[in-house]
Structures are given as C-alpha cells and as structure tokens.
Amino acid sequence: MVDLNSLPLVHALAQSGSFTAAAERLGMSKTKMSLQIKALEQQLGVALFRRTPRQDNLTHAGEQLLRQCWPLFSQLQLEMQQLQQPQSALQGKLVVTAPEDYAHQILLPVLLA
C-alpha cells in the first residue's frame, strides 16, 4: 500500500527544487521529508528525483507521478473539505401536495412572489 501522505511532499519538492526549501515550506525537518520520499520511492520501486548538491529534479517517473496523481489527490482533498463544511443552502427537489383550490388561491401567489 502506497502512502498517499507523501504526495504533497513530492509536489513541494518538485516546486521548490531543494529538500531544505520544501521542508521549510511544509514546516517539517529536512531529514523527515527525505526519509518519507525515500520510503515512497522504495514502495514504488522507482527514483522520483535526481539528487545533486545544488538541486533536486524530478525523474521521468516523478513527472509522471505528479502529472497523473496530483490532480486526483487535489480533487480528493477538495471533496473531503466540502464534506466537513456544513451546507449553507438547502438543495434538492421539494414536492408539495395540496388541494387544487388551496394551491390556486394560497400557494400559487406565494410562490410567484
């Protein structure tokens, strides 16, 4: 089972280009971030980054991972956030039944107003 919590780390590292900057941006230690990315690479069986002293760049597999998975992950996060927020407006279909004369004299004017 792949740890999806590592995907934001991959995204942050790809955006910043260095473990130090990405870890700062996420508010975590460089060591912890490095270990989590290394664990993800081991789970997937591919290297996601080419590490150099100056910069960390995505490999082809890393680019493919972000291109295919990041939009899905972002959408999943958005859906989960929306579930946590109470709905402010009622939604759905409302069906009202009433006698015909009451509907014409009372309900119809109210609904039109």
N, C-alpha and C positions, 0 to 999 in steps of 0.2 A: 504494500500500500504506500503510495507516494504522499508525502506530507505537503499538502497544498499551502500551508502557512509559510513555506519557503518561497513561494512565487512572488510576493511583494519584495522580498529581499533581492531576488534576481532582477526584478524590474528596477528597483532603486539603484542597484549596482550598474546595470546597463545604462541608466540615465546619467549617473554621476561619473562613471569610469574608474572609480577607485573604491576600495573597501573602506578606507578611512572616511571619505566624504559620504558614502552611502550609510555607513554605520552612524555617523553623526546625524544625518538626516532622519534616520529612524529611531534615534535615541537609544542605541544599543552599543555594546562593545564590538570592536573590530574582530576580536577573537571569536566571539559567539556567532557573529554573522558568517565568518569564514568557515566555521565548523558546520553550520547549518547548510551552507551552499555545498560544501564538500559532501555532506551526507546525502543531499539531493542528487548530486552528480553520481554518487555510488548507487543510489536507488535506481536511477535511470540508466546507469551504465554508460554514460557519455560525459565528456567535458563540456561545460556550458560557457566557460571563459578561458581565454588565453591570457595567462598572467605574466606580466612583465614588471620590472621595477617601477616604471613610470605610469603604466595604465593597464587596466583590465578590460579586455574587449570580448564581446560575445563571439562564440564559435558559431558555425552554421547551425548546429543543434540548439544552441542558446537562442539564436534568432528565430528559429522555427518554433521553439517552445513559447517564446513571448508572442509571436505573431498569431499562433493558433490558440493559446490558452489564456493569455491576459484579457482579451475581450470577454471571454466566458466567465473568468474569475471576477472581473469588474461588474458584469451584469448580475452574477450571483450575489455579490456584496450589496448591490443596489436593491435587489429583491428582498434580501434579508432585512435591510434597513427599513424598507417600506412596511414589512410585516410588523416591525417593532413600533411603528408610529400609528397612533390611533387615527382612524379615518375621520376627517373633519366634516365631510358632507355625506349625506345618505346617497346610496347608489342602488340601482335596480329598478325593477318594474313594479308599480303599485296598481293593484286591481281593486276597484271599488264597485260594490253592487248596491243598488238602491231601487226602490220602486220608481217607475217611469215618471210619474207626476212630481215626485220629490226631486228627482235628478234634474228635470227641466226647470222647476221653479227655484230650487235652492242651490244645488251643486253646480250646474252649468254657469250661472252668473258668478259664483265664487271662483271657479276655475278660470273663467275668462278674465277676471280681474287680476 
